[in-house]
Amino acid sequence: MVWSIITIPIATVRLLHFGAQIDNDIASKVTQAMTRSLLEPVGSLSPQETLRLAQQAPAILRKTPKAFSSSPLASLFSSSETAETWTIYENLMIVCLRVGDDAAANECLGRITARFGENHERVLALRGLFKEATASSTADLQKILDEYETLLQENDANIPVLKRKIALLRSTDRLSEAITALNSLLEICPTDPEAWAELADMYVFQGLYPQAIFALEEVLIFSPNAWNIQARLGEVSLMAASVGSEGGPFKHYAEALKRFCRSIELCDDYLRGYYGLKLTTDKLLDSAPKSKKDSEGFSLPETATVEKLNQVATEKLANIVRRYSANERGWQGYEATEIAAARELLDSVSASIVR
């Protein structure tokens, strides 16, 4: 069960539908391609990608059977049912809810319910997700939350429903309660790296940086080569340094430097890794510890090494921005906001050199 799907908050802003007339053969190929896309997690899709997928809902639903037998034995002899069918239905339900096509979403939910039964844990969570998306007031959301509480009283190990409860608490700005519920989840499932990452994000939002660092370190136990988590740990360490957390700023600078270096070692073109490395080395060069006592308990590289890392980060960021801006093939996978931030950082360096 994918954490990012079962906990995805439904945005209050609905995307607008738009139609287009296309050739039948092209439409068929588009539908097939979209169906393949629905086999992947859809929680991080852009609004444009979500809308394109949702527009294919009628065609996808026409091409798949309306109902299956709830008997596991019968399903063994069904040529039309596969494990992928249910992934497609669930993801299609999510994207339809995001664009406001509640009828298509309800059709997907109905087919899943007919197959697995109303009391299946996953079905209960998906039904709650549908209710959240179609709720019209805060009172409606509270009623849904109460329903989650009732379900959890009946079965406190219902993980999908517990995750929906956490998502709903967070989306309604009840962050402290969400953190408490998420910690309860991790007592049951301590090996869920996505849950640890979610907890770290909540701690960061509350300014609890040491707790966030601990949670991210737990993520790395399960995914040591996740370059994005390595960089995120570096970012949180920089935040901790800025607010005077225990151990002093240089301890956190040293940790951030290590994490950003590991991030770009794992992914050579990872913009956030180079951006963090640039920020960290800038800070170290501007305020190096005055004595060994200042850096007691941890090690910082020599100034020459820091300068070299700073130069590498600056050159790499400039190269990424230049190639992205030139629309070079293979360099368009970055977020526009990240490119803008990198350009602003490079411009600030240029301005300081001119002065």
Helices and strands as residue ranges (DSSP letters): H 3-6, H 24-37, H 47-55, H 57-63, H 72-76, H 83-99, H 102-116, H 121-134, H 138-154, H 159-171, H 175-188, H 193-205, H 209-222, H 227-242, H 249-266, H 271-286, G 292-295, H 303-325, H 336-354
